[in-house]
Amino acid sequence: MTITWQDFEKVDIRIGTIVEVEDFPEARNPAFILHVDFGKEIGIKKSSSQITDLYTKDQLHGKQVMAVVNFKPKQVGPIMSECLVLGFYRQDNSVVLATNDLPINNGSRLL
């Protein structure tokens, strides 16, 4: 499927720093609850992320990640997921986070 530039502009992808990681035992599949700081304009948003295969809570705290911040919030078990942290599936179905290789200000938009 081909999209237009205007279609792409509708997706608001920002960089944020994970400031808190919680276990999510109520999730159907192993997951963490991430609290991601997207800066003053957007603030801190929560997301449920099934990334426990490759990441520990300690590895995630302070890590910058990319996320879609303009989806409608979605109820995921007992939490309201407010953003979609982006990642890539590997052949074994584990998820590698989409991140940056150099520090960027929280809230910076992917262009």
C-alpha positions, 0 to 999 in steps of 0.5 A, spaced: 500 500 500 502 506 498 501 512 502 501 520 501 506 525 505 500 527 508 498 521 510 505 520 513 504 527 517 498 524 520 502 519 524 506 523 530 512 519 532 516 522 538 522 520 542 521 520 549 525 517 555 523 511 559 522 514 566 519 508 570 518 501 568 513 497 572 511 489 572 505 488 568 502 481 571 495 482 569 497 482 561 496 476 557 503 476 555 509 478 559 509 485 558 512 491 562 508 498 563 512 504 561 512 511 563 515 515 557 517 522 558 516 526 551 517 533 554 513 539 556 509 539 550 506 532 551 508 530 558 509 523 560 505 517 557 504 510 559 504 504 554 504 496 555 510 493 551 511 486 550 519 487 550 520 482 556 524 477 552 530 482 550 530 487 556 530 488 563 527 493 567 534 496 569 536 496 561 529 500 560 530 505 565 533 512 562 533 509 555 530 513 549 525 510 545 520 512 539 513 512 540 506 514 536 503 519 541 497 521 537 493 514 537 487 514 541 488 511 548 487 504 549 484 500 555 489 494 556 487 490 562 487 495 568 491 500 565 490 505 559 495 505 554 496 512 552 502 511 546 505 506 542 512 504 543 515 502 536 519 496 535 521 490 530 519 483 531 525 478 530 524 471 527 523 468 534 517 474 535 521 478 541 521 485 540 527 490 538 525 497 540 526 503 535 531 507 538 536 513 536 543 512 536 545 519 539 541 523 545 535 527 542 531 532 546 524 529 549 519 530 544 522 531 538 518 529 532 520 524 527 520 527 520 
